[in-house]
């Protein structure tokens, strides 16, 4: 039987669709040069990245911005579990391009 984390249990209880540890390939000049593993993609719209660190670090924000660029998602939420409690940061993709825009 597959082990389910507490964060995953909350998503299931609340009937929120998600993909856990989504693999995203990183390309440069048309060649795959590596890959990322996103903690969660929620409702196929939002990247959710979880960290257990004492404070917010710029390197984690840059990491999430790379995830946003690689997936062309508009929004990510970076959640930190610290000794002082839970902190979150909303990160918006500055390069987001909306696809299939419907104009009336």
Order of alpha helices (4+ residues) and beta strands (2+ residues): alpha-beta-beta-beta-alpha-beta-beta
